[in-house]
Amino acid sequence: MLRHEFQPGRLVAGAFLTLAAVIYAGDAGGAWETPWFVVIPVVTGGLCLAGAVGSLTGLMRRRRGRSVPRRTDAETAP
C-alpha cells in the first residue's frame, strides 16, 4: 500500500531542478563552461511543465472521481 498519492508534477519539477544542479555542478567542477543565464530557462520551463502536469493530473483525478455513482441515503436505508 502506498503511503501517499503519486504526484507527477512534483516528479517533473524535481527532475528539472536536479538537471539545473547538475549543470551548475559540472560548471563548478570544471567539466564544462556554462554561462550564468542557461539555467534560467531550464528552471522556468521545468516549473511551467510541472504546473501543467499537476493541473492535468488534478483534472483527471476529479473527472475519475465523478464517474463513480454515489449512493444516496434512500438507497442505503433498509
C-alpha positions in Angstrom: 0.0 0.0 0.0 1.3 3.4 -0.9 2.0 5.9 1.9 0.9 8.8 -0.3 -0.6 9.5 -3.7 1.7 9.8 -6.7 2.2 13.4 -7.8 3.8 13.5 -11.3 4.0 17.3 -11.2 6.4 17.2 -8.3 8.4 14.5 -10.1 8.8 16.7 -13.1 9.8 19.7 -11.0 12.4 17.6 -9.1 13.8 16.3 -12.3 14.3 19.8 -13.8 15.8 21.2 -10.6 18.2 18.2 -10.4 19.2 19.0 -14.0 19.9 22.6 -13.1 22.0 21.3 -10.1 24.0 19.0 -12.5 24.6 21.9 -14.9 26.0 24.1 -12.1 28.0 21.2 -10.6 29.6 20.5 -14.0 30.5 24.1 -14.3 31.9 24.3 -10.8 33.9 21.1 -11.3 35.4 22.3 -14.5 33.8 19.7 -16.7 32.4 22.3 -19.0 31.8 26.1 -19.1 28.2 27.2 -18.6 27.0 30.8 -18.9 25.0 32.0 -15.9 21.8 32.6 -17.9 21.5 29.0 -19.2 19.8 27.6 -16.0 17.0 30.2 -16.0 15.1 28.7 -19.0 15.7 25.2 -17.6 14.2 26.0 -14.2 11.4 28.2 -15.6 10.5 25.7 -18.3 10.6 22.8 -15.8 8.3 24.6 -13.3 5.9 25.6 -16.1 5.8 22.0 -17.3 5.4 20.7 -13.7 2.4 23.1 -13.2 0.8 21.9 -16.4 1.3 18.2 -15.4 -0.1 18.9 -11.9 -3.1 20.7 -13.3 -3.8 17.8 -15.8 -3.4 15.3 -13.0 -5.8 17.1 -10.8 -8.3 17.3 -13.7 -8.0 13.6 -14.4 -8.5 12.7 -10.7 -11.5 14.9 -10.4 -13.1 13.5 -13.5 -12.4 9.9 -12.5 -14.0 10.6 -9.1 -17.2 11.9 -10.7 -17.7 8.8 -12.9 -18.5 6.6 -9.8 -22.2 6.9 -9.0 -22.7 7.9 -5.4 -25.2 6.2 -3.1 -27.9 8.3 -1.5 -29.4 7.8 1.9 -32.6 6.5 0.4 -30.7 3.7 -1.4 -28.8 2.6 1.7 -31.8 2.6 4.1 -33.2 -0.8 4.8 
